[in-house]
């Protein structure tokens, strides 16, 4: 079962909010969220990677998820803590953890602004 986002926090701007998936472990998929109404988006990943890669993915049909990219065209694959902008506009988005070990515990925070 996909990990549900743990919070949907206001940011002090009525046109944006932050969404967080916490404690994603090796092999976890985050539950998809609707992503289409937001023009500006950034993804921050932190925590213990334990050899894992966090891939941020998008879908327009809700079935097939493909890697989203940053403005330079690089896939949003995180192997260490960082924050990156998201280029594509998709209906759905979610984090997916591949690899990792028993120590993997990642937090993914997404800022979405209309």
N, C-alpha and C positions, 0 to 999 in steps of 0.2 A: 504494500500500500504506500503511495507517495506521501512524503512528509509534508504536512500542511504548513503554510507560512504561519509563524508564531505571532507576528504583530503587523499591524497596519497603522503606523504612527503618523500623526500630522507633523508637518515640518515648519510651521509658522507662515507658510505661504498657502493660501486657499486653493491654488492651482497645482499643488504637488503633494505627494506623500511618499513615505518610505515603507517598504515591505521587507520583512526579514524571515528567512528560514534559518533556524538555529539547530546546532548539533547534528548536522548531516554526517553520517558515517559512511564507511566504505560501501559502495554499491547502492547508496540511497539515490532516489529520484525525488526532487521537490515537486509538490503538487503544482500543476499549471495555473497561471493567473492570466487574466485578460490584460492585454498590453497595448491594444490598438489606439486608444484615445490619447496616448502620451507621446508628444513630439520629441522630448528630450529625456534620455534615460542613461543612468550609469549604474554599474555593478561593482560592489566591493566584496571581496572575499577575504576572510581572516580565519585564524584558528590553527589547529594542528593538522597538517596535511598527511603525515605518515605515508608518504609516497603516492598519495592520491592526486588525481587531476580533477578539478571542478570545471565542467563545460557548461556554459550558459547557452541554451538552445531556444529556438522559436518555431512556431508552426502557424500556418494559416487555416489548416483543416482540422486541427486538434488531434490528429492521428500520427502524422509524420513530423518528427522534430529534427531540425537541422541546426548546425552550429551558427550562432549569430557572430558578427564581427565588430571590431572596433573601426574607427574612421580610417585607419591605415590598411584595412582589409584583412587584419589578422584574426583568426578564430578566437573567441572569448574562452580560451583554455587557461586556467589558473593553476600553477604548481607552487605558487607562493602568494603571500598576502599582497594585494594591490587593488587599485580601483581603475576602471576603464569605462569609457563611453560605449554606448551601443548604437550601431549605425542603422540597422533595419527596423522597419515598422512591421510588426507581425500581430496577429490576433492574440496568440498565446505565447507565453514564455515560461521557462522553468530551468532550475539548475539540476545537473546530473553529475554524480560522483562516480568516477571509474578508478579502479585500483585502490590502493590504500591498505591499511592494516587495522588492527584493533585500537590503535591510538587516534585514528582519523576522527576529527570532530570539527567540522567547518561551519562557519556562519556566513550566509550570503545576504547582503542588504542591497536593495535596489531602490534608487531614487527615481521617481517617475513624475514628470512635470508636463502639464498641458501646454 
